[in-house]
Amino acid sequence: MQNVIIIVLIIVAVVAMVVGGWISFTDLDDSATMTIHKNEVKKDTEQAVRKGEELVEDAAREGRKLMNQTEDAIDSEESVEEESDINRNQTEALDTPR
């Protein structure tokens, strides 16, 4: 069963490479050749790496934005709590009998 899966995966990979333009087959009169287009592979790989780097940079930027928003929300909650403490202490001071 494992051998069948491996063979199917190899076939799928070869078909994907043919569709992607990485491999081509030529049938001559008495022979056949398979050509690997190294420039296509290199170009597509560089493009994939570039897009991957952009994706990571975008994700990091969004992560930093979320962290800043969270820090701002925490800071604003702390200032509200501090203000309510001051107001409570002021009212207690006013309620104290003289």
C-alpha angles and dihedrals in degrees: 000000000000091000091055091051092050092049091049091050091051091050091049091049093050092047090050090051091050092048090046091053095245095117132032132182126217123195112206125182098272102008144035128220135200117209124199110206101216094183091057091048091048094046094048092045092051090048091050091049091049092050090047091053091049090050092051091047091050091048091049091048092050090047091053090049091052091048091051091049090050092049091049091050091049091048092050091049091051092051091050090051091049092050092050090051091053093049092049092051091049093053091047090053091052093049094052110109116241 
